[in-house]
Every structure is written in structure tokens, then in C-alpha cells.
Amino acid sequence: MPIFFLIGLGAIGWAGNSLITGRGYYKGCPPDGFDRQRNPLNFWAPTIVILGLGIFLILISLSVIPLPRR
């Protein structure tokens, strides 16, 4: 399932970019993004969710977490 791996890498890259720059660009954010200092909840909540989703998708693609068979 290479699509899960690619989406997972994209999610980790997006969350990593937010962590490095200190600005989170998510849906509904102001034009300059959510700042880590001024809007901690609006920055950290989506960043942690996107990072967790990316890790979860990579683990699924590597068959560490098996999906149920159809």
C-alpha cells in the first residue's frame, strides 16, 4: 500500500514544517498562520493530530499495524 506511505510522509512533513517554523497553516487559520506562542491550542492540537496520523499511516503501510482483511 504505497499510497498510505506517501500520505504518511506528507503528513509528517507538514507537521514537521509546522514544528520547525513555529507556524501552523491549517484550514480556517489567519493569513500568517497560527503562531506557537500566540495561539498554542490552535497550533498544537492540529499539529499533533497530523503527526500522529502520519506515523499511523506509515506503520500501516509497513504492515506493523495490520488492516482487517475484506
N, C-alpha and C positions, 0 to 999 in steps of 0.2 A: 504494500500500500504506500507507494511513494508520494501520493498526494497528501497524506497525513504528515509525512516527514517534511514536505515543503511548507505546508501551512504552519507546522510547529516551528520550523526555523524562522519563518516570517514573524510569527508571534513573539518569539524570543528576541528577535532583532528589534522589533518595535518597542517592546518593554525595555530592552537594554538601552536603546537610544534614549528613551524617556529617563531612565535612571542616570545615564551619563550626562545628558544635557540639563536635567533638573526641570524639564518642561514636558508636560503630558498633553499630547494633541489627540483628543478623543471627540466623539460626536457631541455636539452641543457645547463645546468649550469656547471660551473667548478667543478672539483672533490671535493673541500671543500665547495661547495655551495655558494650562493650569500650572501654576508655579508650585514647587515643593514647599516653599516657605509660606506663601500667602494662602494657598488652598490645599492644606495637607490631605484632607479626606478626599477631595476631588482628584488629587494626584495619585495617592497610594492605592485606593480601592481598585480603580480600573487597571493600574499597572500590575498589581499582584494577581488579579484575575487573568489578565492576558498572559503573564509569565507562567502561571500555573497551567493554563490551557495549552500553551506551547510545550511545556515539559510533558504534560499528559499525552498530547498527540505524538510526540517523538517516541515516548515509551510504547504507545500502541503500535506505531509503525515498526519498531524494533522487536515486536512480539514479546515484550516484557510484561505487558498487560494484555491478556488475550481478549478478543472480542467474542461474543457468543456466536456460534455458528447458526446459519439460517436454515 
